[in-house]
Amino acid sequence: MSRQPYVRPVSKTTWYMRNGRYRKYMLREVTCLLVGVYCFLTIWALAALAAGADTWNGFLASQQNTVMVVFHAFALVYFLIYQAFDWFKLAPKAMPVQLGEKKLPDRYIIIAHYVAWAFVSLFVFWLTGVI
């Protein structure tokens, strides 16, 4: 019997490329960082708004170049919605609802999250005057 067991060599930089689940995991982790950058920009916007009209207008001017418009559109559509869909799929595991002896099916919990998201979005749109 050998004293040194076989240890399978694993690449330290591309280990996640071998399996689709690992790639999805790494994509989710990277999008978390970019969502953090997007949140920082939102906090910066609120600070500029609180500082006064001149600072706010300067912030708006900085956000009107093509790179920032593309970043905001990409971050909102891809990163934030990707994160929301992923978390909504995990919701039944985080908060299982038990009705008597049975558990509520996962699809009802997921649908309830989407409905709540739609209502909150409509309420925010109504508050801001979009609808």
Number of C-alpha atoms within 10 A of each C-alpha: 4 5 5 6 7 7 6 6 6 9 9 7 7 9 11 17 13 9 10 10 11 13 15 13 13 14 14 15 12 12 18 15 12 14 17 11 13 18 12 12 14 12 12 14 17 13 14 18 16 11 11 10 11 11 15 18 13 11 17 14 10 10 16 11 10 9 9 12 12 12 13 15 11 12 18 14 11 13 20 17 12 15 16 14 13 12 14 18 17 14 15 18 11 10 10 13 15 10 8 7 6 8 11 14 12 16 13 12 20 18 13 12 18 15 12 12 13 12 12 12 12 14 14 13 12 11 10 9 8 9 9
